[in-house]
Amino acid sequence: MARTRVPDPAPHGDPGLQPERTTLAWGRTMLALVTVSAIFLRWLPHHGWPILLLFAVSAAAAAAIYFTQRRRYGASARGITRESIDADTSAVLWTAFAGVVLGALGIGVVLAA
Amino acid sequence: MSSNQPPPSGPLPPSTPPSLPPPPSRGRIAERLLPGGTEPDPRFTLANERTFLAWIRTALALLAGGIALEAFTSDLFLEPVRKSLAVLLLLLGMLLSAGAAGRWLRVERSMRNKTPLPLPLIVPLLAGAGALAAAVVLVFILWR
């Protein structure tokens, strides 16, 4: 006997599920960072210990996303409800900064090899 | 498929209970980087954030590709070709990360000020560098 249950309405009432989609986009980015950190680790025998710096940066960025997901969803759901959201400037800036640092470290590793 | 209750249909009523507290003041970084204008539709702000994240994932793929290319094509490419391709990919990943943040800021500003959205400079950057990387590989393969 299949139990059917009408799901609770989303707390924000947005039929476009914007908070969910945005939180999932951060989750995908976190997974990409985990994958990238595993790829860096894979080439540890070839590049030597400096590659651990790249691993550390990407793993730390992934962890930072992981631990802010709940707060992020809450903030965007509340923002949709009150029709005004505070743009997450700091999260955008540190994510982009992590990408720039990874690129600079990577160029250093490749040129030093 | 034996539910008697129909699913809720139609758009949910707009919910802006008057009991909600007023929005908190914006952070200092946001005040500095996104001055003036009015708060845009929150859906647009979130969409802008998701676009930024899609660019970041593209940049991450290029960064991982640059590191892996340097390592696993060591017996395939000559060293200068291999290194220049790896540096090209890493540089592109770096520029795209920074460019994605720049674009996010410019789009957020133009939404606050109700001006037309800026053209994305990172699109020709990605296309041009991708074509350049393909050309390097093509020349190498033809010459080898």
gemmi code that builds the backbone of each chain (N, CA, C; Angstrom):
import gemmi

chains = {
    "A": [
        ("MET", (0.846, -1.192, 0.000), (0.000, 0.000, 0.000), (0.883, 1.243, 0.000)),
        ("ALA", (0.802, 1.966, -1.062), (1.669, 3.137, -1.159), (1.104, 4.246, -0.277)),
        ("ARG", (1.969, 4.737, 0.571), (1.535, 5.858, 1.392), (1.769, 7.133, 0.600)),
        ("THR", (0.743, 7.901, 0.472), (0.933, 9.180, -0.218), (0.786, 10.292, 0.797)),
        ("ARG", (1.592, 11.252, 0.613), (1.612, 12.328, 1.595), (1.891, 13.614, 0.826)),
        ("VAL", (1.053, 14.559, 1.054), (1.283, 15.840, 0.392), (2.458, 16.503, 1.097)),
        ("PRO", (3.508, 16.815, 0.355), (4.677, 17.380, 1.022), (4.371, 18.758, 1.586)),
        ("ASP", (5.137, 19.068, 2.617), (4.987, 20.395, 3.195), (5.376, 21.423, 2.137)),
        ("PRO", (4.697, 22.540, 2.100), (5.138, 23.579, 1.173), (6.507, 24.091, 1.587)),
        ("ALA", (7.260, 24.527, 0.595), (8.580, 25.072, 0.902), (8.419, 26.265, 1.836)),
        ("PRO", (9.372, 26.458, 2.729), (9.223, 27.548, 3.705), (9.183, 28.928, 3.073)),
        ("HIS", (9.684, 29.037, 1.850), (9.744, 30.368, 1.250), (8.602, 30.608, 0.271)),
        ("GLY", (7.871, 29.536, -0.137), (6.749, 29.724, -1.042), (7.138, 30.130, -2.445)),
        ("ASP", (8.391, 29.929, -2.842), (8.816, 30.294, -4.189), (8.627, 29.098, -5.104)),
        ("PRO", (7.699, 29.184, -6.080), (7.480, 28.023, -6.945), (8.690, 27.712, -7.815)),
        ("GLY", (9.585, 28.661, -7.999), (10.784, 28.421, -8.801), (11.909, 27.761, -8.020)),
        ("LEU", (11.710, 27.547, -6.713), (12.689, 26.878, -5.852), (14.095, 27.475, -5.984)),
        ("GLN", (14.161, 28.792, -6.016), (15.461, 29.449, -6.167), (16.444, 29.116, -5.043)),
        ("PRO", (16.021, 29.117, -3.767), (17.006, 28.784, -2.721), (17.559, 27.375, -2.886)),
        ("GLU", (16.686, 26.422, -3.264), (17.156, 25.046, -3.453), (18.166, 24.992, -4.596)),
        ("ARG", (17.823, 25.644, -5.715), (18.716, 25.568, -6.873), (20.064, 26.204, -6.573)),
        ("THR", (20.039, 27.305, -5.830), (21.301, 27.970, -5.532), (22.138, 27.137, -4.561)),
        ("THR", (21.471, 26.544, -3.553), (22.215, 25.703, -2.616), (22.796, 24.490, -3.339)),
        ("LEU", (22.029, 23.936, -4.277), (22.552, 22.799, -5.052), (23.727, 23.224, -5.932)),
        ("ALA", (23.673, 24.448, -6.468), (24.799, 24.918, -7.291), (26.061, 25.018, -6.436)),
        ("TRP", (25.911, 25.490, -5.192), (27.071, 25.502, -4.285), (27.529, 24.075, -3.998)),
        ("GLY", (26.563, 23.159, -3.849), (26.923, 21.765, -3.594), (27.697, 21.163, -4.765)),
        ("ARG", (27.273, 21.491, -5.991), (28.012, 20.994, -7.158), (29.433, 21.550, -7.162)),
        ("THR", (29.544, 22.830, -6.818), (30.874, 23.438, -6.782), (31.732, 22.761, -5.726)),
        ("MET", (31.122, 22.427, -4.576), (31.861, 21.725, -3.527), (32.347, 20.369, -4.041)),
        ("LEU", (31.474, 19.642, -4.748), (31.874, 18.343, -5.299), (32.999, 18.514, -6.321)),
        ("ALA", (32.917, 19.569, -7.138), (33.990, 19.824, -8.107), (35.302, 20.075, -7.377)),
        ("LEU", (35.245, 20.807, -6.263), (36.462, 21.079, -5.497), (37.030, 19.793, -4.906)),
        ("VAL", (36.146, 18.907, -4.431), (36.617, 17.630, -3.879), (37.283, 16.804, -4.988)),
        ("THR", (36.643, 16.774, -6.158), (37.209, 16.032, -7.290), (38.570, 16.589, -7.679)),
        ("VAL", (38.630, 17.917, -7.770), (39.875, 18.563, -8.157), (40.968, 18.283, -7.124)),
        ("SER", (40.606, 18.312, -5.833), (41.621, 18.045, -4.810), (42.113, 16.599, -4.921)),
        ("ALA", (41.224, 15.662, -5.297), (41.650, 14.271, -5.493), (42.584, 14.157, -6.699)),
        ("ILE", (42.296, 14.938, -7.758), (43.173, 14.905, -8.933), (44.558, 15.447, -8.566)),
        ("PHE", (44.571, 16.534, -7.775), (45.866, 17.073, -7.333), (46.646, 15.999, -6.578)),
        ("LEU", (45.967, 15.322, -5.669), (46.625, 14.301, -4.841), (47.133, 13.148, -5.706)),
        ("ARG", (46.388, 12.850, -6.755), (46.782, 11.772, -7.661), (48.165, 12.029, -8.262)),
        ("TRP", (48.481, 13.296, -8.520), (49.749, 13.614, -9.159), (50.818, 14.024, -8.160)),
        ("LEU", (50.616, 13.669, -6.901), (51.636, 13.927, -5.876), (52.964, 13.251, -6.227)),
        ("PRO", (52.978, 11.971, -6.695), (54.269, 11.340, -7.019), (55.016, 12.080, -8.122)),
        ("HIS", (54.292, 12.692, -9.041), (54.952, 13.364, -10.157), (55.446, 14.753, -9.778)),
        ("HIS", (54.613, 15.500, -9.038), (54.940, 16.903, -8.779), (55.637, 17.121, -7.439)),
        ("GLY", (55.554, 16.140, -6.533), (56.190, 16.329, -5.234), (55.320, 17.113, -4.263)),
        ("TRP", (55.916, 17.436, -3.106), (55.125, 17.999, -2.009), (54.411, 19.311, -2.320)),
        ("PRO", (54.910, 20.181, -3.254), (54.171, 21.451, -3.446), (52.715, 21.237, -3.857)),
        ("ILE", (52.433, 20.089, -4.468), (51.056, 19.844, -4.887), (50.136, 19.750, -3.672)),
        ("LEU", (50.718, 19.460, -2.492), (49.893, 19.383, -1.279), (49.277, 20.741, -0.951)),
        ("LEU", (49.955, 21.832, -1.366), (49.384, 23.163, -1.145), (48.090, 23.309, -1.938)),
        ("LEU", (48.115, 22.848, -3.192), (46.901, 22.928, -4.010), (45.798, 22.069, -3.409)),
        ("PHE", (46.204, 20.871, -2.948), (45.219, 19.991, -2.309), (44.608, 20.690, -1.094)),
        ("ALA", (45.453, 21.333, -0.295), (44.955, 21.971, 0.924), (43.973, 23.092, 0.599)),
        ("VAL", (44.302, 23.918, -0.408), (43.425, 25.053, -0.739), (42.072, 24.549, -1.231)),
        ("SER", (42.090, 23.565, -2.158), (40.807, 23.119, -2.714), (39.999, 22.358, -1.666)),
        ("ALA", (40.661, 21.563, -0.821), (39.922, 20.839, 0.221), (39.340, 21.826, 1.234)),
        ("ALA", (40.113, 22.881, 1.568), (39.605, 23.865, 2.528), (38.401, 24.610, 1.951)),
        ("ALA", (38.471, 24.946, 0.660), (37.334, 25.637, 0.042), (36.097, 24.736, 0.043)),
        ("ALA", (36.300, 23.446, -0.256), (35.170, 22.513, -0.235), (34.573, 22.431, 1.169)),
        ("ALA", (35.436, 22.372, 2.181), (34.946, 22.296, 3.563), (34.192, 23.567, 3.938)),
        ("ALA", (34.706, 24.715, 3.486), (34.043, 25.982, 3.807), (32.635, 26.008, 3.214)),
        ("ILE", (32.482, 25.500, 1.993), (31.139, 25.455, 1.395), (30.262, 24.494, 2.196)),
        ("TYR", (30.821, 23.325, 2.521), (30.038, 22.308, 3.221), (29.458, 22.857, 4.523)),
        ("PHE", (30.284, 23.580, 5.260), (29.837, 24.031, 6.579), (28.973, 25.284, 6.523)),
        ("THR", (28.820, 25.906, 5.342), (27.963, 27.098, 5.273), (26.672, 26.812, 4.511)),
        ("GLN", (26.462, 25.585, 4.051), (25.293, 25.290, 3.235), (23.977, 25.556, 3.977)),
        ("ARG", (23.910, 25.121, 5.224), (22.671, 25.267, 5.983), (22.326, 26.744, 6.196)),
        ("ARG", (23.348, 27.513, 6.579), (23.143, 28.948, 6.771), (22.749, 29.615, 5.453)),
        ("ARG", (23.390, 29.163, 4.359), (23.121, 29.746, 3.044), (21.670, 29.508, 2.632)),
        ("TYR", (21.203, 28.250, 2.827), (19.819, 27.959, 2.447), (18.851, 28.801, 3.277)),
        ("GLY", (19.104, 28.882, 4.566), (18.224, 29.662, 5.436), (18.175, 31.118, 5.016)),
        ("ALA", (19.356, 31.677, 4.727), (19.401, 33.104, 4.361), (18.661, 33.351, 3.057)),
        ("SER", (18.837, 32.449, 2.059), (18.170, 32.715, 0.783), (16.665, 32.464, 0.896)),
        ("ALA", (16.256, 31.464, 1.704), (14.816, 31.234, 1.872), (14.164, 32.438, 2.552)),
        ("ARG", (14.812, 32.977, 3.587), (14.266, 34.169, 4.247), (14.256, 35.356, 3.297)),
        ("GLY", (15.335, 35.464, 2.478), (15.418, 36.582, 1.537), (14.294, 36.547, 0.510)),
        ("ILE", (13.970, 35.330, 0.016), (12.866, 35.206, -0.939), (11.557, 35.612, -0.254)),
        ("THR", (11.390, 35.198, 0.998), (10.152, 35.496, 1.707), (9.949, 36.998, 1.864)),
        ("ARG", (11.021, 37.708, 2.193), (10.846, 39.148, 2.409), (11.173, 39.954, 1.162)),
        ("GLU", (11.363, 39.236, 0.002), (11.557, 39.899, -1.294), (12.792, 40.782, -1.325)),
        ("SER", (13.763, 40.488, -0.506), (15.006, 41.259, -0.542), (16.111, 40.376, 0.018)),
        ("ILE", (17.156, 40.201, -0.760), (18.225, 39.293, -0.350), (19.536, 40.059, -0.321)),
        ("ASP", (20.350, 39.716, 0.666), (21.660, 40.339, 0.772), (22.618, 39.548, -0.117)),
        ("ALA", (23.143, 40.201, -1.157), (24.053, 39.495, -2.068), (25.245, 38.957, -1.279)),
        ("ASP", (25.578, 37.691, -1.509), (26.610, 37.022, -0.710), (27.999, 37.388, -1.241)),
        ("THR", (28.377, 38.660, -1.049), (29.622, 39.160, -1.629), (30.839, 38.397, -1.121)),
        ("SER", (30.885, 38.148, 0.194), (32.096, 37.530, 0.736), (32.275, 36.117, 0.193)),
        ("ALA", (31.190, 35.349, 0.072), (31.321, 33.980, -0.448), (31.825, 34.003, -1.885)),
        ("VAL", (31.290, 34.927, -2.699), (31.742, 35.031, -4.093), (33.228, 35.379, -4.124)),
        ("LEU", (33.621, 36.341, -3.274), (35.020, 36.793, -3.311), (35.972, 35.694, -2.865)),
        ("TRP", (35.642, 34.961, -1.786), (36.628, 33.960, -1.362), (36.653, 32.766, -2.296)),
        ("THR", (35.537, 32.448, -2.924), (35.568, 31.347, -3.891), (36.443, 31.706, -5.089)),
        ("ALA", (36.258, 32.933, -5.602), (37.083, 33.362, -6.736), (38.549, 33.446, -6.325)),
        ("PHE", (38.797, 33.914, -5.097), (40.177, 34.019, -4.609), (40.819, 32.636, -4.547)),
        ("ALA", (40.060, 31.643, -4.097), (40.594, 30.278, -4.056), (40.983, 29.819, -5.453)),
        ("GLY", (40.159, 30.147, -6.460), (40.495, 29.773, -7.835), (41.773, 30.449, -8.304)),
        ("VAL", (41.937, 31.736, -7.963), (43.140, 32.461, -8.377), (44.376, 31.876, -7.690)),
        ("VAL", (44.245, 31.575, -6.384), (45.382, 31.004, -5.641), (45.755, 29.644, -6.230)),
        ("LEU", (44.756, 28.819, -6.536), (45.031, 27.505, -7.127), (45.768, 27.652, -8.455)),
        ("GLY", (45.339, 28.619, -9.278), (46.005, 28.835, -10.561), (47.448, 29.270, -10.380)),
        ("ALA", (47.679, 30.212, -9.456), (49.044, 30.705, -9.232), (49.936, 29.588, -8.703)),
        ("LEU", (49.447, 28.837, -7.711), (50.226, 27.720, -7.171), (50.501, 26.687, -8.261)),
        ("GLY", (49.486, 26.417, -9.084), (49.648, 25.418, -10.138), (50.717, 25.833, -11.137)),
        ("ILE", (50.723, 27.116, -11.518), (51.741, 27.593, -12.460), (53.127, 27.459, -11.826)),
        ("GLY", (53.206, 27.788, -10.531), (54.480, 27.621, -9.841), (54.941, 26.173, -9.852)),
        ("VAL", (54.031, 25.258, -9.570), (54.372, 23.831, -9.528), (54.834, 23.353, -10.900)),
        ("VAL", (54.120, 23.769, -11.951), (54.447, 23.299, -13.305), (55.799, 23.853, -13.748)),
        ("LEU", (56.050, 25.132, -13.454), (57.310, 25.730, -13.906), (58.493, 25.214, -13.098)),
        ("ALA", (58.253, 24.843, -11.848), (59.359, 24.344, -11.018), (59.720, 22.912, -11.381)),
        ("ALA", (58.802, 22.187, -11.990), (59.042, 20.756, -12.256), (60.155, 20.576, -13.290)),
    ],
    "B": [
        ("MET", (-0.553, 5.941, -6.637), (-1.495, 6.723, -7.424), (-2.892, 6.635, -6.823)),
        ("SER", (-3.015, 6.543, -5.515), (-4.323, 6.392, -4.911), (-4.604, 7.528, -3.950)),
        ("SER", (-4.073, 8.644, -4.279), (-4.273, 9.772, -3.372), (-5.584, 10.476, -3.712)),
        ("ASN", (-6.339, 10.756, -2.710), (-7.564, 11.524, -2.934), (-7.292, 13.015, -2.886)),
        ("GLN", (-6.176, 13.330, -2.270), (-5.883, 14.753, -2.137), (-5.161, 15.225, -3.384)),
        ("PRO", (-5.709, 16.177, -4.078), (-4.974, 16.700, -5.229), (-3.751, 17.473, -4.747)),
        ("PRO", (-2.708, 17.451, -5.558), (-1.548, 18.246, -5.158), (-1.911, 19.723, -5.182)),
        ("PRO", (-1.244, 20.482, -4.379), (-1.534, 21.929, -4.391), (-1.250, 22.488, -5.768)),
        ("SER", (-2.213, 23.174, -6.310), (-2.055, 23.660, -7.680), (-2.001, 25.170, -7.680)),
        ("GLY", (-1.442, 25.673, -8.749), (-1.371, 27.116, -8.900), (-0.246, 27.682, -8.057)),
        ("PRO", (0.102, 28.897, -8.358), (1.184, 29.507, -7.584), (0.752, 29.740, -6.151)),
        ("LEU", (1.703, 29.593, -5.265), (1.399, 29.835, -3.863), (1.155, 31.329, -3.666)),
        ("PRO", (0.328, 31.663, -2.710), (0.060, 33.095, -2.509), (1.334, 33.802, -2.083)),
        ("PRO", (1.506, 35.008, -2.538), (2.696, 35.740, -2.108), (2.668, 35.912, -0.593)),
        ("SER", (3.759, 35.526, 0.003), (3.776, 35.535, 1.465), (4.752, 36.580, 1.956)),
        ("THR", (4.246, 37.657, 2.396), (5.088, 38.661, 3.038), (4.414, 39.071, 4.340)),
        ("PRO", (4.470, 38.169, 5.329), (3.783, 38.496, 6.577), (4.352, 39.772, 7.179)),
        ("PRO", (3.480, 40.625, 7.668), (3.977, 41.879, 8.228), (4.792, 41.666, 9.499)),
        ("SER", (4.739, 40.417, 10.047), (5.445, 40.180, 11.302), (6.942, 39.999, 11.086)),
        ("LEU", (7.360, 39.832, 9.800), (8.782, 39.591, 9.573), (9.606, 40.801, 9.990)),
        ("PRO", (10.766, 40.545, 10.573), (11.614, 41.686, 10.943), (12.135, 42.370, 9.694)),
        ("PRO", (12.468, 43.635, 9.777), (13.020, 44.332, 8.615), (14.363, 43.714, 8.252)),
        ("PRO", (14.732, 43.780, 6.968), (16.003, 43.168, 6.577), (17.160, 43.783, 7.348)),
        ("PRO", (18.103, 42.951, 7.751), (19.242, 43.490, 8.492), (20.081, 44.374, 7.592)),
        ("SER", (20.866, 45.235, 8.192), (21.706, 46.116, 7.391), (22.724, 45.274, 6.643)),
        ("ARG", (23.127, 45.741, 5.472), (24.028, 44.976, 4.632), (25.428, 44.987, 5.230)),
        ("GLY", (26.167, 43.959, 4.847), (27.521, 43.856, 5.363), (28.407, 44.970, 4.841)),
        ("ARG", (29.578, 45.120, 5.492), (30.459, 46.214, 5.120), (31.021, 46.026, 3.708)),
        ("ILE", (31.360, 44.759, 3.372), (31.913, 44.497, 2.034), (30.865, 44.812, 0.976)),
        ("ALA", (29.611, 44.418, 1.250), (28.554, 44.662, 0.271), (28.323, 46.164, 0.105)),
        ("GLU", (28.368, 46.904, 1.214), (28.176, 48.360, 1.136), (29.270, 48.998, 0.294)),
        ("ARG", (30.496, 48.480, 0.442), (31.620, 49.069, -0.275), (31.565, 48.722, -1.754)),
        ("LEU", (31.313, 47.434, -2.066), (31.423, 46.981, -3.453), (30.130, 47.169, -4.244)),
        ("LEU", (29.011, 47.192, -3.556), (27.730, 47.338, -4.251), (26.991, 48.544, -3.699)),
        ("PRO", (27.537, 49.746, -3.926), (26.910, 50.932, -3.328), (25.708, 51.384, -4.144)),
        ("GLY", (24.824, 52.088, -3.463), (23.720, 52.761, -4.142), (22.707, 51.811, -4.740)),
        ("GLY", (21.791, 52.388, -5.508), (20.770, 51.593, -6.171), (19.757, 51.030, -5.193)),
        ("THR", (18.884, 50.193, -5.724), (17.885, 49.547, -4.880), (18.102, 48.051, -4.932)),
        ("GLU", (17.607, 47.367, -3.886), (17.754, 45.918, -3.839), (17.040, 45.295, -5.035)),
        ("PRO", (17.746, 44.491, -5.851), (17.073, 43.860, -6.992), (16.190, 42.700, -6.526)),
        ("ASP", (15.416, 42.173, -7.450), (14.624, 40.977, -7.167), (15.562, 39.894, -6.610)),
        ("PRO", (15.242, 39.310, -5.458), (16.158, 38.307, -4.885), (16.397, 37.127, -5.814)),
        ("ARG", (15.418, 36.829, -6.679), (15.619, 35.711, -7.616), (16.755, 36.015, -8.587)),
        ("PHE", (16.874, 37.279, -8.994), (17.945, 37.649, -9.920), (19.307, 37.566, -9.223)),
        ("THR", (19.321, 37.986, -7.943), (20.575, 37.899, -7.196), (21.039, 36.445, -7.098)),
        ("LEU", (20.092, 35.549, -6.809), (20.459, 34.127, -6.705), (20.868, 33.575, -8.065)),
        ("ALA", (20.190, 33.999, -9.141), (20.559, 33.522, -10.480), (21.969, 33.982, -10.836)),
        ("ASN", (22.295, 35.210, -10.471), (23.635, 35.738, -10.723), (24.676, 34.898, -9.984)),
        ("GLU", (24.351, 34.502, -8.746), (25.264, 33.680, -7.956), (25.470, 32.314, -8.610)),
        ("ARG", (24.386, 31.735, -9.140), (24.527, 30.410, -9.773), (25.369, 30.495, -11.041)),
        ("THR", (25.213, 31.599, -11.799), (26.033, 31.765, -13.003), (27.504, 31.880, -12.623)),
        ("PHE", (27.761, 32.647, -11.560), (29.135, 32.761, -11.068), (29.697, 31.378, -10.733)),
        ("LEU", (28.900, 30.557, -10.053), (29.376, 29.235, -9.655), (29.641, 28.353, -10.867)),
        ("ALA", (28.828, 28.500, -11.926), (29.079, 27.709, -13.135), (30.429, 28.089, -13.747)),
        ("TRP", (30.755, 29.370, -13.716), (32.067, 29.803, -14.212), (33.183, 29.242, -13.347)),
        ("ILE", (32.964, 29.247, -12.025), (34.000, 28.742, -11.121), (34.253, 27.259, -11.392)),
        ("ARG", (33.187, 26.504, -11.647), (33.390, 25.070, -11.932), (34.149, 24.887, -13.244)),
        ("THR", (33.873, 25.742, -14.236), (34.648, 25.690, -15.478), (36.120, 25.960, -15.189)),
        ("ALA", (36.370, 26.977, -14.359), (37.754, 27.313, -14.022), (38.427, 26.150, -13.292)),
        ("LEU", (37.695, 25.493, -12.390), (38.271, 24.366, -11.645), (38.641, 23.228, -12.594)),
        ("ALA", (37.786, 22.979, -13.589), (38.093, 21.919, -14.553), (39.380, 22.257, -15.298)),
        ("LEU", (39.573, 23.533, -15.662), (40.785, 23.936, -16.370), (42.012, 23.780, -15.473)),
        ("LEU", (41.859, 24.125, -14.175), (42.986, 24.007, -13.245), (43.401, 22.550, -13.092)),
        ("ALA", (42.425, 21.665, -12.874), (42.740, 20.246, -12.733), (43.337, 19.716, -14.035)),
        ("GLY", (42.797, 20.179, -15.170), (43.329, 19.754, -16.459), (44.773, 20.188, -16.644)),
        ("GLY", (45.097, 21.400, -16.232), (46.468, 21.894, -16.371), (47.460, 21.053, -15.599)),
        ("ILE", (47.103, 20.737, -14.336), (48.001, 19.928, -13.503), (48.130, 18.511, -14.072)),
        ("ALA", (47.008, 17.926, -14.473), (47.043, 16.552, -14.974), (47.794, 16.488, -16.302)),
        ("LEU", (47.595, 17.485, -17.167), (48.267, 17.495, -18.470), (49.776, 17.502, -18.298)),
        ("GLU", (50.256, 18.327, -17.372), (51.688, 18.409, -17.131), (52.224, 17.033, -16.727)),
        ("ALA", (51.454, 16.317, -15.926), (51.958, 15.077, -15.342), (51.797, 13.886, -16.287)),
        ("PHE", (50.634, 13.734, -16.911), (50.407, 12.444, -17.557), (50.684, 12.436, -19.050)),
        ("THR", (51.153, 13.567, -19.608), (51.537, 13.519, -21.019), (53.049, 13.672, -21.147)),
        ("SER", (53.789, 13.254, -20.104), (55.238, 13.507, -20.119), (55.943, 12.748, -21.241)),
        ("ASP", (55.393, 11.616, -21.677), (56.042, 10.899, -22.773), (55.285, 11.083, -24.089)),
        ("LEU", (54.415, 12.067, -24.134), (53.615, 12.293, -25.342), (54.011, 13.601, -26.017)),
        ("PHE", (54.125, 14.641, -25.213), (54.473, 15.953, -25.746), (55.922, 16.284, -25.422)),
        ("LEU", (56.540, 17.083, -26.268), (57.839, 17.658, -25.916), (57.645, 18.580, -24.716)),
        ("GLU", (58.716, 18.709, -23.943), (58.562, 19.462, -22.698), (58.050, 20.894, -22.890)),
        ("PRO", (58.606, 21.679, -23.848), (58.083, 23.057, -23.970), (56.606, 23.108, -24.340)),
        ("VAL", (56.175, 22.179, -25.204), (54.753, 22.158, -25.591), (53.907, 21.824, -24.375)),
        ("ARG", (54.347, 20.801, -23.653), (53.587, 20.337, -22.488), (53.474, 21.447, -21.444)),
        ("LYS", (54.616, 22.085, -21.170), (54.596, 23.124, -20.130), (53.776, 24.329, -20.564)),
        ("SER", (53.909, 24.721, -21.832), (53.158, 25.913, -22.241), (51.659, 25.626, -22.259)),
        ("LEU", (51.279, 24.406, -22.646), (49.851, 24.075, -22.600), (49.347, 24.067, -21.164)),
        ("ALA", (50.128, 23.479, -20.256), (49.702, 23.420, -18.855), (49.578, 24.817, -18.271)),
        ("VAL", (50.576, 25.666, -18.566), (50.518, 27.038, -18.031), (49.338, 27.787, -18.642)),
        ("LEU", (49.089, 27.543, -19.923), (47.950, 28.202, -20.575), (46.637, 27.825, -19.884)),
        ("LEU", (46.460, 26.538, -19.605), (45.221, 26.100, -18.945), (45.127, 26.682, -17.533)),
        ("LEU", (46.240, 26.653, -16.804), (46.213, 27.164, -15.429), (45.955, 28.668, -15.411)),
        ("LEU", (46.596, 29.372, -16.345), (46.400, 30.825, -16.431), (44.944, 31.136, -16.770)),
        ("LEU", (44.388, 30.352, -17.678), (42.995, 30.569, -18.070), (42.061, 30.308, -16.882)),
        ("GLY", (42.339, 29.235, -16.125), (41.531, 28.950, -14.936), (41.592, 30.086, -13.937)),
        ("MET", (42.804, 30.643, -13.791), (43.005, 31.757, -12.863), (42.232, 32.994, -13.323)),
        ("LEU", (42.378, 33.331, -14.614), (41.708, 34.521, -15.145), (40.187, 34.355, -15.097)),
        ("LEU", (39.718, 33.141, -15.375), (38.270, 32.928, -15.339), (37.736, 33.061, -13.919)),
        ("SER", (38.488, 32.582, -12.924), (38.038, 32.733, -11.531), (37.888, 34.208, -11.186)),
        ("ALA", (38.939, 34.974, -11.489), (38.876, 36.408, -11.186), (37.804, 37.082, -12.035)),
        ("GLY", (37.744, 36.718, -13.313), (36.762, 37.330, -14.203), (35.330, 37.010, -13.804)),
        ("ALA", (35.121, 35.802, -13.269), (33.771, 35.435, -12.831), (33.317, 36.319, -11.679)),
        ("ALA", (34.248, 36.600, -10.749), (33.891, 37.487, -9.638), (33.632, 38.899, -10.152)),
        ("GLY", (34.476, 39.352, -11.104), (34.275, 40.684, -11.675), (32.931, 40.787, -12.375)),
        ("ARG", (32.596, 39.759, -13.118), (31.309, 39.787, -13.827), (30.155, 39.774, -12.836)),
        ("TRP", (30.284, 38.947, -11.785), (29.233, 38.890, -10.775), (28.991, 40.278, -10.188)),
        ("LEU", (30.100, 40.987, -9.892), (29.975, 42.329, -9.310), (29.303, 43.291, -10.288)),
        ("ARG", (29.740, 43.247, -11.566), (29.194, 44.207, -12.531), (27.710, 43.938, -12.791)),
        ("VAL", (27.341, 42.633, -12.848), (25.924, 42.305, -13.064), (25.107, 42.756, -11.849)),
        ("GLU", (25.637, 42.501, -10.652), (24.915, 42.883, -9.431), (24.723, 44.406, -9.391)),
        ("ARG", (25.781, 45.139, -9.771), (25.679, 46.609, -9.790), (24.641, 47.072, -10.794)),
        ("SER", (24.670, 46.492, -12.002), (23.731, 46.990, -13.016), (22.300, 46.604, -12.639)),
        ("MET", (22.124, 45.483, -11.908), (20.765, 45.156, -11.464), (20.297, 46.129, -10.386)),
        ("ARG", (21.219, 46.547, -9.522), (20.854, 47.520, -8.488), (20.473, 48.857, -9.103)),
        ("ASN", (21.182, 49.230, -10.170), (20.948, 50.543, -10.775), (20.012, 50.485, -11.968)),
        ("LYS", (19.452, 49.292, -12.237), (18.480, 49.123, -13.319), (19.054, 49.549, -14.666)),
        ("THR", (20.316, 49.221, -14.913), (20.936, 49.495, -16.206), (21.090, 48.173, -16.955)),
        ("PRO", (21.310, 48.237, -18.282), (21.452, 46.986, -19.044), (22.627, 46.160, -18.536)),
        ("LEU", (22.490, 44.846, -18.602), (23.554, 43.974, -18.111), (24.794, 44.117, -18.989)),
        ("PRO", (25.984, 44.094, -18.394), (27.213, 44.217, -19.192), (27.458, 42.958, -20.011)),
        ("LEU", (28.208, 43.126, -21.114), (28.579, 41.953, -21.915), (29.641, 41.160, -21.148)),
        ("PRO", (29.594, 39.828, -21.236), (30.595, 39.034, -20.519), (31.935, 39.008, -21.258)),
        ("LEU", (32.977, 39.580, -20.631), (34.306, 39.564, -21.236), (34.936, 38.176, -21.127)),
        ("ILE", (34.471, 37.381, -20.147), (35.094, 36.070, -19.959), (34.673, 35.088, -21.041)),
        ("VAL", (33.594, 35.387, -21.765), (33.185, 34.479, -22.846), (34.214, 34.497, -23.990)),
        ("PRO", (34.564, 35.682, -24.554), (35.628, 35.656, -25.574), (36.961, 35.171, -25.025)),
        ("LEU", (37.224, 35.427, -23.732), (38.484, 34.952, -23.138), (38.546, 33.425, -23.175)),
        ("LEU", (37.474, 32.784, -22.715), (37.445, 31.313, -22.702), (37.508, 30.762, -24.119)),
        ("ALA", (36.736, 31.376, -25.038), (36.711, 30.884, -26.415), (38.082, 31.053, -27.067)),
        ("GLY", (38.686, 32.230, -26.882), (39.979, 32.487, -27.509), (41.067, 31.573, -26.983)),
        ("ALA", (41.127, 31.416, -25.652), (42.176, 30.576, -25.081), (41.941, 29.111, -25.422)),
        ("GLY", (40.692, 28.687, -25.482), (40.399, 27.307, -25.893), (40.864, 27.061, -27.314)),
        ("ALA", (40.598, 28.029, -28.209), (41.035, 27.890, -29.593), (42.555, 27.878, -29.680)),
        ("LEU", (43.203, 28.701, -28.857), (44.671, 28.755, -28.855), (45.250, 27.414, -28.411)),
        ("ALA", (44.684, 26.835, -27.348), (45.165, 25.539, -26.861), (44.985, 24.474, -27.934)),
        ("ALA", (43.852, 24.485, -28.623), (43.621, 23.517, -29.694), (44.626, 23.716, -30.817)),
        ("ALA", (44.947, 24.980, -31.129), (45.905, 25.258, -32.203), (47.290, 24.744, -31.828)),
        ("VAL", (47.690, 24.915, -30.569), (49.004, 24.419, -30.125), (49.085, 22.912, -30.324)),
        ("VAL", (48.031, 22.208, -29.885), (48.023, 20.746, -30.024), (48.038, 20.356, -31.499)),
        ("LEU", (47.280, 21.071, -32.319), (47.198, 20.744, -33.752), (48.565, 20.896, -34.419)),
        ("VAL", (49.216, 22.029, -34.148), (50.538, 22.262, -34.739), (51.510, 21.174, -34.295)),
        ("PHE", (51.436, 20.817, -33.010), (52.349, 19.792, -32.495), (52.107, 18.453, -33.176)),
        ("ILE", (50.831, 18.081, -33.325), (50.510, 16.779, -33.924), (50.943, 16.745, -35.387)),
        ("LEU", (50.761, 17.862, -36.121), (51.129, 17.884, -37.531), (52.640, 17.829, -37.716)),
        ("TRP", (53.365, 18.406, -36.780), (54.815, 18.498, -36.918), (55.538, 17.265, -36.430)),
        ("ARG", (54.923, 16.516, -35.585), (55.630, 15.435, -34.902), (56.034, 14.351, -35.894)),
    ],
}
model = gemmi.Model(1)
for chain_id, residues in chains.items():
    chain = gemmi.Chain(chain_id)
    for i, (resn, *xyz) in enumerate(residues, 1):
        res = gemmi.Residue()
        res.name, res.seqid = resn, gemmi.SeqId(i, " ")
        for name, pos in zip(("N", "CA", "C"), xyz):
            atom = gemmi.Atom()
            atom.name, atom.element = name, gemmi.Element(name[0])
            atom.pos, atom.b_iso = gemmi.Position(*pos), 0.0
            res.add_atom(atom)
        chain.add_residue(res)
    model.add_chain(chain)
structure = gemmi.Structure()
structure.add_model(model)
structure.setup_entities()
